[in-house]
Amino acid sequence: MIKREIKLSQEFKNQAAKAILGISFFAVTYLIILILAIFLTGLCIAGGILLIAIKPMFATIALGIGLASLGVLILIFLLKFIFKSHKVDRSHLIEITEQQEPELFKMIREIVDNVGTSFPKKVYLSSEVNASVFYDSSFWSMFLPIKKNLNIGLGLVNTVTKEELKAILSHEFGHFSQRTMKVGSYVYNVNQVIFNMLFDNKSYESLIQRWANVSGYFSIFVAIAVKINEGIQWVLRKLYEVVNKNYMGLSREMEFHADEIAASVTGYEPLKKSLLRMALADNSYNNVLNFYDSRISENKKSENLYKDQLAVIHFIAEVNSLVITNDLPDISLEEQSKFDKSKLVIKDQWASHPTIDERIKKLEKTGFSTEYNSDCIANHIFSDVFKLQKQLTDKIFETISYNGEAETITSDKLLEEYKHETLSNSFSKIYNSYYDNKNPIDFDLNASKLNVDEITFNKLFSDEKVDLVYSAIAIQNDIQTLTNISNNSLRIKTFDYDGVRYKRKNAGKLIDKLKPELDRLNELIKRNDNEIYAYFKREESKQNKHEILEQLYREFFEFDKTFDSKYEVYTKLLNELQFVNVKTPFEQIRANLSKLKPTEELLKNGINQLLSDSIVQAEITLEIKEKLELYASQTFEYFGGVSYFDDNLNILYSAMHNYAFLLSRKYFLMKKKILTYQEGLIKNYSISDKFINATNRQHI
């Protein structure tokens, strides 16, 4: 392959300069504080000696020693980070060698030669959907050469092709070649210093407390030292913002640069494909982990997490009609951003990575295109990938404590249960995602005077109607964000909306422009909901069915009106119980608990109603039922005069969370009941294959 020359962009150089400037600013400021502390220590020691020399007696000796200790305590506070050791936990990693994985190491050597960088110190495998460069960083590594390690996640290998893996590793080795990685080491250690002085003070606080307890005279100077240290911490918080905001800007440019290096090795297409699939791969892996997490009480574990991950990915691909290439789904940028209608763009100064959209646009601009037709899943590069997958699967599950002997579930069994859960918790694809993020809007069921004959199913759930829903959601969210910008709870100076740059002070005017548009969209959506009802009423009438649809809508609208007030019982209790997490005077605790009782009564009434509600009976497991009945049938005390009754508080919290869960499930089930009934009305009526194919997609 012809080696393509990669030059650093001017933006990269600017961000690198800012990051280095930020670190230098921290170093100079810290050095000034340290010199002042040393000077103060000298003055305090000299003052202490002078005080004792003027009139030697117990009081002056104690005051003199206390004064001398003032500066020493501040110096210890400023320098204690040097003696802090940072051990990197690698228990979740598996180190691999060239002898074990010759084909992988052959690929790595080819990339190293192409990129022109050094070979990694060590290569590790992890369980995650990621690949990364990491290094052993300590205070002294800022001044010594750093040997970098490569970490490859099997969750990633499992969901990319060999060429895509080569592109991803080329990206990581692009980081290897960046001298600015050294800046990352400096920032890491600066953050360690700041963290140590802001939060890692347990042993220091114990030290000064013991010193203060020696004598009342000493405690005076300890109190002064604490106040000075608090001032130093205030400065450090400001420095943290300066250092990290500048470095995050550099970090984003480093990602763009590493992407360009990867494109120079493989062309941009493989990296682009893997980036677009990454969210699906990560989502599938986390879904599998969540599946097993919910079954810990049933003593169930995975046979192979990665076979499970692939099974879930293929199920999602099938449901969403995704094209399969090289045994993996292809996802387009348009598909990924289909439902994102927001026009508000805010530059996140704290983001370490650019967005996928930004990265792909930059990749395509490189022009580094390489055609490749035949490819296979990257798992084939390993000598025995199933052995490694099993090894990492066992590593994850060995940390879990089961009540008895754990039962291993095959991927087929997982997929069967996962499918059932997914389908029971989603709506039919015939609705084209119209209802996925909206509910039927309340309207007068008796006032409909529409020309039913002109209404067609295809028009009601067309892409145009779905766009109305997601455009309204986007504007609603944008208005909320703009409100936060306007009242300065979101601290930014400028933002872009629909390609136009605005200042913070103009956010209010923009909100005023967006509100009429939101009202217009909501009115169109409400009209469409009315037409949907009229359409299905017509179908119901054709089949000579009873007035079931009207009853279902009426019951849903009635519950919808009361849902917020019912759910507020949960949120109110959560807020009223915040005091148990902070240090609170005993009298205040008793007063706060007394105020809970009326809300608790509302909770118990709501629980009893749900326990007898036929709609949610299938959702109430034996465990949930026992916990709710225990709470609703008794009166619990939560405080014993000097300490909380933790077991009773746990019963309360469990009841609250189960109440909120069942309330939300009832809402979902009532909505699904309407949609399932409507679907049944048209099962025997033809809907064009073309429309079904166009609508049988779901946003990933």
C-alpha positions as CSV (number, residue, x, y, z in Angstrom):
1,M,0.0,0.0,0.0
2,I,1.2,3.5,-0.8
3,K,2.0,5.4,2.3
4,R,-0.1,8.5,2.5
5,E,1.3,11.6,4.2
6,I,-0.7,12.9,7.2
7,K,-0.2,16.5,8.3
8,L,-1.3,18.0,11.5
9,S,-4.1,20.5,11.0
10,Q,-3.8,24.0,12.3
11,E,-6.7,23.4,14.7
12,F,-4.7,20.4,16.1
13,K,-1.7,22.6,16.7
14,N,-3.8,25.4,18.2
15,Q,-5.5,22.9,20.7
16,A,-2.1,21.4,21.5
17,A,-0.8,24.9,22.3
18,K,-3.8,25.6,24.5
19,A,-3.5,22.3,26.4
20,I,0.2,22.9,27.0
21,L,-0.5,26.5,28.1
22,G,-3.2,25.2,30.5
23,I,-0.7,22.7,32.1
24,S,2.0,25.4,32.3
25,F,-0.5,27.7,34.0
26,F,-1.3,25.0,36.6
27,A,2.4,24.3,37.1
28,V,3.3,28.0,37.6
29,T,0.3,28.6,39.9
30,Y,1.1,25.5,42.0
31,L,4.7,26.5,42.2
32,I,3.8,30.0,43.4
33,I,1.5,28.5,46.1
34,L,4.2,26.1,47.1
35,I,6.9,28.8,47.4
36,L,4.4,30.9,49.5
37,A,3.8,27.9,51.7
38,I,7.5,27.3,52.2
39,F,8.0,31.0,53.0
40,L,5.0,30.8,55.4
41,T,6.4,27.7,57.0
42,G,9.8,29.5,57.6
43,L,8.0,32.5,59.1
44,C,5.9,30.2,61.4
45,I,8.9,28.2,62.6
46,A,10.9,31.4,63.2
47,G,7.9,33.0,65.0
48,G,7.4,29.9,67.1
49,I,11.0,29.9,68.2
50,L,11.0,33.6,68.9
51,L,7.8,33.3,71.0
52,I,9.3,30.6,73.1
53,A,12.6,32.5,73.4
54,I,10.9,35.7,74.7
55,K,9.2,34.0,77.6
56,P,9.7,30.3,78.0
57,M,6.6,28.8,79.8
58,F,4.0,26.1,79.0
59,A,1.6,28.4,77.2
60,T,4.3,30.0,75.0
61,I,5.9,26.7,74.2
62,A,2.5,25.2,73.2
63,L,1.7,28.3,71.1
64,G,5.2,28.3,69.6
65,I,4.9,24.6,68.5
66,G,1.4,25.2,67.3
67,L,2.5,28.2,65.2
68,A,5.4,26.3,63.8
69,S,3.1,23.4,62.9
70,L,0.8,25.7,60.9
71,G,3.2,26.0,57.9
72,V,4.2,22.4,58.1
73,L,0.6,21.2,57.9
74,I,0.0,23.3,54.8
75,L,3.2,21.9,53.2
76,I,2.1,18.4,54.0
77,F,-1.3,19.2,52.3
78,L,0.5,20.5,49.2
79,L,3.0,17.6,48.9
80,K,1.1,14.6,50.1
81,F,0.2,13.5,46.5
82,I,3.9,12.6,45.8
83,F,3.7,9.8,48.3
84,K,0.4,8.4,46.9
85,S,0.8,5.2,44.9
86,H,-1.6,4.5,42.0
87,K,-2.1,0.8,41.3
88,V,-3.7,-0.1,38.0
89,D,-6.2,-3.0,38.3
90,R,-5.6,-5.4,35.5
91,S,-7.5,-8.4,36.9
92,H,-10.2,-8.0,34.2
93,L,-7.6,-8.2,31.4
94,I,-6.0,-11.2,29.7
95,E,-2.5,-10.7,28.4
96,I,-1.7,-12.4,25.0
97,T,1.6,-13.0,23.3
98,E,2.7,-13.4,19.7
99,Q,3.2,-17.1,20.2
100,Q,-0.5,-17.5,21.2
101,E,-1.9,-15.2,18.5
102,P,0.5,-15.0,15.6
103,E,-2.1,-13.7,13.0
104,L,-3.2,-10.9,15.3
105,F,0.4,-9.9,16.0
106,K,1.2,-10.1,12.2
107,M,-1.6,-7.5,11.6
108,I,-0.2,-5.3,14.4
109,R,3.3,-5.4,12.9
110,E,1.9,-4.4,9.5
111,I,0.1,-1.5,11.1
112,V,3.1,-0.4,13.1
113,D,5.2,-0.4,9.9
114,N,2.5,1.6,8.0
115,V,2.0,4.1,10.7
116,G,5.6,4.4,11.7
117,T,5.3,4.0,15.4
118,S,6.6,1.7,18.1
119,F,5.3,-1.7,19.0
120,P,3.1,-1.9,22.1
121,K,4.7,-2.9,25.4
122,K,2.0,-5.4,26.0
123,V,-1.3,-6.5,24.3
124,Y,-4.3,-7.3,26.4
125,L,-7.8,-8.6,25.8
126,S,-10.8,-7.3,27.7
127,S,-14.5,-8.0,27.7
128,E,-15.8,-4.7,26.5
129,V,-16.8,-3.2,23.1
130,N,-13.8,-1.0,22.8
131,A,-10.1,-0.8,21.9
132,S,-7.8,1.6,23.6
133,V,-4.2,2.7,24.3
134,F,-3.2,2.9,28.0
135,Y,0.1,3.4,29.9
136,D,1.4,3.1,33.4
137,S,1.2,6.7,34.5
138,S,2.7,8.1,37.8
139,F,4.1,11.4,38.9
140,W,7.5,10.4,37.6
141,S,6.2,9.3,34.2
142,M,5.8,13.0,33.3
143,F,9.6,13.1,33.1
144,L,10.4,9.6,31.9
145,P,9.5,7.9,28.5
146,I,6.2,6.1,28.5
147,K,5.7,2.6,27.0
148,K,2.1,2.2,25.8
149,N,-0.1,-0.9,26.0
150,L,-2.8,-2.0,23.6
151,N,-6.2,-3.2,24.9
152,I,-8.6,-5.0,22.5
153,G,-12.1,-5.7,23.6
154,L,-13.6,-9.1,22.5
155,G,-17.0,-7.4,22.5
156,L,-15.6,-5.2,19.7
157,V,-13.8,-8.1,17.8
158,N,-17.1,-10.0,17.9
159,T,-18.9,-7.2,15.9
160,V,-16.4,-6.1,13.3
161,T,-14.7,-7.6,10.2
162,K,-11.0,-8.2,9.9
163,E,-10.5,-5.1,7.8
164,E,-12.6,-3.0,10.2
165,L,-10.5,-4.3,13.1
166,K,-7.4,-3.3,11.2
167,A,-8.8,0.2,10.8
168,I,-9.7,0.4,14.5
169,L,-6.2,-0.8,15.5
170,S,-4.7,1.7,13.0
171,H,-6.6,4.4,14.8
172,E,-5.2,3.3,18.2
173,F,-1.7,3.2,16.7
174,G,-2.3,6.6,15.4
175,H,-2.5,7.6,19.1
176,F,0.8,5.7,19.6
177,S,2.5,8.0,17.0
178,Q,1.1,11.2,18.6
179,R,3.7,13.1,20.7
180,T,0.8,14.9,22.3
181,M,0.0,11.6,24.1
182,K,2.6,12.9,26.5
183,V,0.3,15.9,27.2
184,G,-2.3,13.3,28.3
185,S,0.1,11.9,30.8
186,Y,0.6,15.4,32.2
187,V,-3.1,16.1,32.4
188,Y,-3.7,12.7,34.1
189,N,-1.1,13.6,36.7
190,V,-2.4,17.1,37.2
191,N,-5.8,15.6,37.8
192,Q,-4.4,13.2,40.2
193,V,-2.7,16.1,42.1
194,I,-6.0,18.1,42.1
195,F,-8.1,15.0,43.1
196,N,-5.7,14.2,45.9
197,M,-6.0,17.7,47.4
198,L,-9.7,18.0,46.8
199,F,-11.1,14.6,47.8
200,D,-8.4,12.2,49.0
201,N,-7.9,13.7,52.4
202,K,-9.0,11.0,54.8
203,S,-5.6,10.2,56.2
204,Y,-4.6,13.9,56.2
205,E,-7.8,14.9,58.1
206,S,-7.1,12.1,60.6
207,L,-3.5,13.4,61.1
208,I,-4.6,17.0,61.8
209,Q,-7.4,15.9,64.0
210,R,-4.9,13.9,66.1
211,W,-2.6,16.9,66.3
212,A,-5.5,19.2,67.3
213,N,-6.5,16.8,70.1
214,V,-3.0,17.0,71.6
215,S,-3.7,20.5,72.9
216,G,-6.3,23.2,72.7
217,Y,-3.4,25.6,71.6
218,F,-2.6,23.4,68.6
219,S,-6.3,23.3,67.6
220,I,-6.2,27.0,67.0
221,F,-3.5,26.7,64.3
222,V,-5.1,23.6,62.9
223,A,-8.3,25.6,62.3
224,I,-6.2,28.3,60.5
225,A,-4.5,25.7,58.4
226,V,-7.9,24.2,57.4
227,K,-9.1,27.6,56.2
228,I,-5.9,28.2,54.2
229,N,-6.3,24.8,52.6
230,E,-9.9,25.5,51.7
231,G,-8.6,28.6,49.8
232,I,-6.1,26.5,48.0
233,Q,-8.8,24.0,47.1
234,W,-10.9,26.9,45.6
235,V,-7.9,27.8,43.4
236,L,-7.5,24.2,42.3
237,R,-11.1,23.9,41.2
238,K,-10.6,26.8,38.9
239,L,-7.3,25.3,37.6
240,Y,-9.1,22.0,36.9
241,E,-11.5,23.7,34.5
242,V,-8.7,25.5,32.7
243,V,-6.5,22.4,32.3
244,N,-9.2,20.0,31.3
245,K,-11.3,22.2,29.0
246,N,-8.2,22.9,27.0
247,Y,-7.1,19.2,27.0
248,M,-10.6,18.0,25.9
249,G,-10.3,20.3,22.8
250,L,-6.9,18.6,22.0
251,S,-8.3,15.2,22.7
252,R,-11.0,15.7,20.1
253,E,-8.4,16.8,17.6
254,M,-6.3,13.7,18.5
255,E,-9.3,11.5,17.6
256,F,-9.7,13.2,14.2
257,H,-5.9,12.8,13.5
258,A,-5.9,9.1,14.6
259,D,-9.0,8.6,12.3
260,E,-7.1,10.1,9.4
261,I,-4.1,7.8,10.1
262,A,-6.5,4.8,10.1
263,A,-8.0,5.9,6.8
264,S,-4.5,6.2,5.3
265,V,-3.9,2.5,6.1
266,T,-7.2,0.9,5.2
267,G,-9.2,3.6,3.5
268,Y,-12.0,5.4,5.4
269,E,-14.8,2.9,4.6
270,P,-13.9,0.2,7.1
271,L,-13.6,2.6,10.0
272,K,-16.8,4.4,9.0
273,K,-18.7,1.1,8.9
274,S,-17.4,0.1,12.3
275,L,-18.2,3.5,13.8
276,L,-21.8,3.3,12.6
277,R,-22.2,-0.2,14.0
278,M,-20.5,0.6,17.3
279,A,-23.7,1.8,19.1
280,L,-25.6,-1.3,18.1
281,A,-22.7,-3.6,19.2
282,D,-22.4,-1.8,22.6
283,N,-26.2,-1.8,23.1
284,S,-26.4,-5.5,22.3
285,Y,-23.6,-6.4,24.7
286,N,-25.1,-4.3,27.5
287,N,-28.6,-5.8,26.8
288,V,-27.1,-9.2,27.4
289,L,-25.4,-8.1,30.6
290,N,-28.7,-6.6,31.8
291,F,-30.5,-9.8,30.9
292,Y,-28.2,-11.8,33.2
293,D,-28.2,-9.1,35.9
294,S,-32.0,-9.4,36.2
295,R,-31.6,-13.2,36.6
296,I,-29.0,-13.3,39.4
297,S,-31.8,-14.2,41.9
298,E,-32.7,-17.2,39.5
299,N,-29.0,-18.4,39.6
300,K,-28.6,-18.1,35.8
301,K,-25.4,-17.2,34.0
302,S,-24.2,-17.2,30.4
303,E,-22.4,-20.0,28.6
304,N,-20.7,-17.5,26.2
305,L,-21.5,-13.7,26.4
306,Y,-20.2,-13.1,22.9
307,K,-22.4,-15.8,21.2
308,D,-25.2,-14.1,23.1
309,Q,-24.2,-10.7,21.8
310,L,-24.1,-11.9,18.2
311,A,-27.5,-13.5,18.6
312,V,-29.0,-10.3,19.9
313,I,-27.4,-8.2,17.1
314,H,-28.8,-10.5,14.4
315,F,-32.3,-10.4,16.1
316,I,-32.3,-6.6,16.1
317,A,-31.0,-6.6,12.5
318,E,-33.8,-8.9,11.4
319,V,-36.5,-6.9,13.2
320,N,-35.2,-3.6,11.7
321,S,-34.6,-5.0,8.2
322,L,-30.9,-4.1,8.2
323,V,-28.7,-5.3,5.4
324,I,-26.3,-8.0,6.4
325,T,-22.8,-8.0,4.9
326,N,-20.0,-10.4,6.0
327,D,-22.4,-11.8,8.6
328,L,-22.8,-8.3,10.3
329,P,-25.5,-5.6,9.9
330,D,-24.7,-2.5,8.0
331,I,-26.1,0.8,9.4
332,S,-26.3,4.0,7.4
333,L,-25.8,7.4,9.0
334,E,-29.3,8.3,7.8
335,E,-30.8,5.3,9.6
336,Q,-28.9,6.2,12.8
337,S,-30.0,9.8,12.8
338,K,-33.5,9.2,11.4
339,F,-35.4,10.4,14.5
340,D,-33.0,13.2,15.5
341,K,-34.7,16.3,14.3
342,S,-33.0,18.8,16.6
343,K,-31.5,21.9,14.9
344,L,-29.7,23.0,18.1
345,V,-26.0,22.6,18.2
346,I,-24.0,23.2,21.3
347,K,-20.2,22.6,21.3
348,D,-19.5,20.4,24.3
349,Q,-16.2,21.7,25.7
350,W,-16.0,18.7,28.1
351,A,-16.4,16.0,25.4
352,S,-13.2,14.0,24.9
353,H,-14.5,12.5,21.6
354,P,-16.2,14.1,18.6
355,T,-19.6,12.8,17.6
356,I,-19.9,9.9,15.2
357,D,-21.4,12.3,12.6
358,E,-18.4,14.7,12.9
359,R,-15.9,11.9,12.7
360,I,-17.5,10.4,9.6
361,K,-17.6,13.8,7.8
362,K,-13.9,14.3,8.5
363,L,-13.1,10.7,7.4
364,E,-14.9,11.2,4.1
365,K,-13.0,14.5,3.5
366,T,-9.7,12.6,3.6
367,G,-10.5,11.1,0.2
368,F,-8.6,7.9,1.3
369,S,-10.8,5.3,-0.3
370,T,-9.8,1.7,-0.8
371,E,-12.0,-0.9,-2.3
372,Y,-12.3,-4.3,-0.5
373,N,-15.0,-6.9,-1.4
374,S,-14.2,-10.1,0.5
375,D,-14.0,-9.9,4.3
376,C,-14.9,-12.0,7.3
377,I,-15.7,-11.4,10.9
378,A,-12.6,-10.5,13.0
379,N,-13.0,-13.4,15.4
380,H,-11.3,-15.6,12.7
381,I,-8.0,-13.8,13.4
382,F,-7.6,-15.6,16.7
383,S,-6.3,-19.1,17.1
384,D,-9.2,-20.2,19.4
385,V,-11.5,-17.3,19.9
386,F,-14.2,-19.4,21.6
387,K,-11.7,-20.4,24.4
388,L,-10.9,-16.7,24.9
389,Q,-14.6,-15.7,24.9
390,K,-15.4,-18.4,27.5
391,Q,-12.4,-17.3,29.6
392,L,-13.6,-13.7,29.7
393,T,-17.2,-14.8,30.2
394,D,-16.1,-16.8,33.3
395,K,-14.1,-13.8,34.5
396,I,-17.2,-11.6,34.6
397,F,-19.5,-14.2,36.3
398,E,-17.0,-15.3,38.9
399,T,-17.4,-11.9,40.6
400,I,-21.2,-12.6,41.1
401,S,-22.5,-14.2,44.3
402,Y,-25.3,-16.6,43.6
403,N,-27.6,-18.2,46.3
404,G,-27.0,-21.7,44.9
405,E,-25.4,-23.4,42.0
406,A,-25.6,-21.3,38.9
407,E,-27.3,-22.7,35.8
408,T,-25.7,-22.0,32.4
409,I,-28.0,-20.7,29.7
410,T,-27.2,-21.3,26.0
411,S,-27.5,-18.6,23.4
412,D,-30.6,-20.2,21.9
413,K,-32.3,-20.0,25.3
414,L,-31.2,-16.4,25.9
415,L,-32.5,-15.4,22.4
416,E,-35.9,-17.1,23.0
417,E,-36.3,-15.2,26.3
418,Y,-34.8,-11.9,24.9
419,K,-37.2,-12.0,22.0
420,H,-40.2,-12.5,24.2
421,E,-39.2,-9.6,26.5
422,T,-38.4,-7.3,23.6
423,L,-41.7,-8.0,21.7
424,S,-43.8,-7.7,24.9
425,N,-42.2,-4.4,25.7
426,S,-42.5,-2.8,22.3
427,F,-45.2,-1.8,19.8
428,S,-46.0,-3.4,16.4
429,K,-43.8,-2.3,13.5
430,I,-46.9,-1.5,11.4
431,Y,-47.1,1.8,13.2
432,N,-43.7,2.9,11.8
433,S,-42.4,4.1,15.3
434,Y,-45.2,6.6,15.4
435,Y,-46.1,5.6,19.0
436,D,-42.6,4.7,20.3
437,N,-42.0,8.1,21.9
438,K,-45.6,9.5,22.0
439,N,-48.9,8.6,23.5
440,P,-52.4,9.1,22.0
441,I,-53.4,12.7,22.6
442,D,-56.6,13.3,24.4
443,F,-59.5,14.5,22.2
444,D,-63.3,14.4,22.3
445,L,-64.2,10.9,21.2
446,N,-67.8,12.0,20.4
447,A,-67.0,15.1,18.4
448,S,-65.3,13.5,15.4
449,K,-66.9,14.6,12.1
450,L,-64.3,13.5,9.7
451,N,-64.7,12.2,6.2
452,V,-63.6,8.6,7.1
453,D,-63.6,7.4,3.5
454,E,-60.6,9.6,2.6
455,I,-58.5,8.2,5.5
456,T,-56.0,5.5,4.7
457,F,-53.7,3.5,7.0
458,N,-50.7,4.4,4.8
459,K,-51.2,8.1,5.2
460,L,-51.9,7.9,9.0
461,F,-48.5,6.3,9.7
462,S,-46.4,7.6,6.8
463,D,-42.9,8.9,7.2
464,E,-44.3,12.4,6.9
465,K,-46.6,11.9,10.0
466,V,-43.8,10.2,12.0
467,D,-41.6,13.3,11.1
468,L,-44.3,15.5,12.7
469,V,-43.9,13.6,16.0
470,Y,-40.1,13.6,16.2
471,S,-39.9,17.3,15.0
472,A,-42.3,18.2,17.9
473,I,-40.2,16.2,20.3
474,A,-37.0,17.9,19.1
475,I,-38.5,21.4,19.4
476,Q,-39.8,20.7,22.8
477,N,-36.3,19.5,23.9
478,D,-34.6,22.4,22.2
479,I,-36.9,24.9,24.0
480,Q,-36.0,23.3,27.4
481,T,-32.3,23.5,26.6
482,L,-32.6,27.1,25.4
483,T,-34.5,27.9,28.6
484,N,-31.5,26.5,30.6
485,I,-29.2,28.6,28.4
486,S,-31.3,31.8,29.0
487,N,-31.5,31.4,32.8
488,N,-27.7,30.6,32.8
489,S,-28.2,27.2,34.4
490,L,-26.4,25.9,31.3
491,R,-23.3,28.1,31.1
492,I,-22.4,28.7,27.5
493,K,-21.8,31.9,25.6
494,T,-22.9,30.9,22.1
495,F,-24.8,28.2,20.3
496,D,-26.0,27.4,16.7
497,Y,-29.6,26.9,15.7
498,D,-30.4,25.8,12.2
499,G,-27.0,26.8,11.0
500,V,-27.2,30.3,12.6
501,R,-24.9,31.4,15.4
502,Y,-26.7,33.0,18.5
503,K,-25.4,34.5,21.7
504,R,-26.8,33.5,25.1
505,K,-28.8,36.7,25.4
506,N,-30.8,35.8,22.3
507,A,-32.0,32.4,23.6
508,G,-35.3,34.0,24.9
509,K,-36.2,35.5,21.5
510,L,-35.5,32.2,19.8
511,I,-37.8,30.4,22.3
512,D,-40.6,32.8,21.4
513,K,-40.1,31.9,17.7
514,L,-40.2,28.2,18.4
515,K,-43.3,28.0,20.6
516,P,-45.8,28.8,17.7
517,E,-44.1,26.2,15.6
518,L,-44.4,23.6,18.4
519,D,-48.1,24.5,18.8
520,R,-48.7,24.1,15.1
521,L,-47.0,20.6,15.0
522,N,-48.9,19.5,18.1
523,E,-52.2,20.5,16.5
524,L,-51.3,18.5,13.4
525,I,-50.4,15.5,15.5
526,K,-53.6,15.8,17.5
527,R,-55.6,15.9,14.2
528,N,-53.8,12.8,13.0
529,D,-54.6,11.0,16.3
530,N,-58.2,11.9,15.8
531,E,-58.1,10.5,12.2
532,I,-56.4,7.4,13.4
533,Y,-59.3,6.8,15.9
534,A,-61.9,7.5,13.2
535,Y,-60.1,5.1,10.8
536,F,-60.1,2.2,13.3
537,K,-63.7,3.0,14.3
538,R,-64.6,2.5,10.7
539,E,-62.8,-0.9,10.6
540,E,-64.5,-1.9,13.9
541,S,-67.9,-1.0,12.4
542,K,-67.2,-3.0,9.2
543,Q,-66.6,-6.1,11.4
544,N,-69.7,-5.6,13.5
545,K,-67.7,-5.5,16.7
546,H,-68.9,-4.0,19.9
547,E,-67.7,-0.5,20.9
548,I,-64.4,-1.8,22.4
549,L,-62.2,0.8,20.8
550,E,-64.0,3.7,22.3
551,Q,-63.9,2.1,25.8
552,L,-60.1,1.4,25.5
553,Y,-59.4,5.0,24.5
554,R,-61.7,6.4,27.2
555,E,-60.0,4.3,29.9
556,F,-56.6,5.3,28.7
557,F,-57.4,9.1,28.6
558,E,-58.9,8.9,32.1
559,F,-55.8,7.1,33.5
560,D,-53.6,9.6,31.6
561,K,-55.2,12.5,33.4
562,T,-54.5,11.0,36.9
563,F,-51.1,9.5,36.1
564,D,-48.9,12.5,37.0
565,S,-50.6,13.0,40.3
566,K,-50.3,9.3,41.2
567,Y,-46.6,9.3,40.1
568,E,-46.0,12.5,42.1
569,V,-46.4,10.4,45.3
570,Y,-43.2,8.6,44.4
571,T,-41.2,11.7,43.4
572,K,-42.4,13.6,46.5
573,L,-41.3,10.9,48.8
574,L,-37.9,10.6,47.1
575,N,-37.4,14.3,47.6
576,E,-38.6,14.3,51.2
577,L,-36.2,11.5,52.0
578,Q,-33.1,13.3,50.8
579,F,-32.2,14.2,54.4
580,V,-31.3,10.5,55.2
581,N,-28.3,10.8,52.9
582,V,-26.8,13.8,54.7
583,K,-25.8,14.6,58.2
584,T,-29.0,15.9,59.9
585,P,-29.7,16.9,63.6
586,F,-31.8,14.3,65.5
587,E,-34.7,16.7,66.1
588,Q,-34.8,17.6,62.4
589,I,-34.8,13.9,61.5
590,R,-37.8,13.3,63.7
591,A,-39.6,16.4,62.3
592,N,-38.9,15.3,58.7
593,L,-40.1,11.8,59.3
594,S,-43.3,13.1,60.8
595,K,-44.0,15.1,57.6
596,L,-43.7,11.9,55.6
597,K,-46.8,10.2,57.1
598,P,-49.5,11.9,54.9
599,T,-47.5,11.0,51.7
600,E,-46.9,7.5,53.0
601,E,-50.7,7.1,53.4
602,L,-51.2,8.1,49.7
603,L,-48.5,5.6,48.8
604,K,-50.2,2.8,50.6
605,N,-53.5,3.6,49.1
606,G,-51.9,3.6,45.6
607,I,-50.2,0.2,46.3
608,N,-53.4,-1.4,47.4
609,Q,-55.1,-0.2,44.3
610,L,-52.4,-1.6,42.1
611,L,-52.3,-5.0,43.9
612,S,-56.0,-5.5,43.0
613,D,-55.6,-4.0,39.5
614,S,-56.2,-6.7,36.8
615,I,-54.1,-4.9,34.2
616,V,-50.8,-5.3,36.1
617,Q,-51.4,-8.7,37.7
618,A,-49.0,-10.4,35.3
619,E,-46.3,-7.9,36.3
620,I,-46.6,-8.5,40.0
621,T,-44.1,-11.3,40.8
622,L,-44.3,-13.1,44.1
623,E,-41.3,-11.2,45.4
624,I,-42.9,-7.8,44.5
625,K,-46.2,-8.8,46.0
626,E,-44.7,-9.9,49.3
627,K,-42.7,-6.6,49.6
628,L,-45.7,-4.4,48.8
629,E,-48.0,-6.3,51.1
630,L,-45.5,-6.1,53.9
631,Y,-45.2,-2.4,53.6
632,A,-48.9,-1.6,53.1
633,S,-50.0,-3.8,56.0
634,Q,-47.8,-2.3,58.7
635,T,-46.6,1.0,60.1
636,F,-42.8,1.3,60.2
637,E,-40.5,3.4,62.3
638,Y,-37.4,4.7,60.5
639,F,-35.4,6.3,63.3
640,G,-34.4,5.0,66.8
641,G,-33.4,8.2,68.5
642,V,-29.7,8.1,67.6
643,S,-29.6,6.0,64.4
644,Y,-31.8,4.9,61.5
645,F,-33.5,1.6,61.2
646,D,-31.9,0.6,57.8
647,D,-34.0,-2.5,57.3
648,N,-37.2,-0.5,57.6
649,L,-35.9,2.2,55.3
650,N,-35.1,-0.5,52.7
651,I,-38.7,-1.8,52.9
652,L,-39.9,1.8,52.3
653,Y,-37.6,2.4,49.3
654,S,-38.5,-1.0,47.8
655,A,-42.2,-0.3,48.1
656,M,-41.7,3.2,46.5
657,H,-39.7,1.8,43.5
658,N,-42.1,-1.1,42.9
659,Y,-45.1,1.3,43.1
660,A,-43.5,3.5,40.4
661,F,-42.6,0.5,38.3
662,L,-46.1,-0.9,38.3
663,L,-47.7,2.5,37.7
664,S,-45.5,3.0,34.6
665,R,-46.2,-0.6,33.4
666,K,-49.9,0.0,33.7
667,Y,-49.6,3.1,31.5
668,F,-47.6,1.1,28.9
669,L,-49.9,-1.9,29.0
670,M,-53.1,0.3,28.5
671,K,-51.4,2.0,25.6
672,K,-50.3,-1.3,24.1
673,K,-53.8,-2.8,24.5
674,I,-55.2,0.0,22.3
675,L,-52.5,-0.6,19.6
676,T,-52.8,-4.4,19.7
677,Y,-56.6,-4.2,19.3
678,Q,-56.2,-1.7,16.4
679,E,-53.7,-4.1,14.8
680,G,-56.2,-6.9,15.1
681,L,-58.8,-4.9,13.3
682,I,-56.8,-4.7,10.1
683,K,-55.1,-8.1,10.1
684,N,-57.5,-9.4,7.5
685,Y,-57.2,-6.3,5.4
686,S,-54.4,-5.8,3.0
687,I,-51.6,-3.3,3.6
688,S,-49.2,-2.8,0.6
689,D,-46.0,-4.8,0.9
690,K,-44.2,-1.7,-0.1
691,F,-45.5,0.2,2.9
692,I,-44.7,-2.7,5.3
693,N,-41.1,-2.8,4.0
694,A,-40.8,0.9,4.4
695,T,-42.1,1.0,7.9
696,N,-40.6,-2.2,9.3
697,R,-37.7,-0.3,10.8
698,Q,-36.7,0.9,14.3
699,H,-34.3,3.5,15.4
700,I,-31.2,2.0,16.9
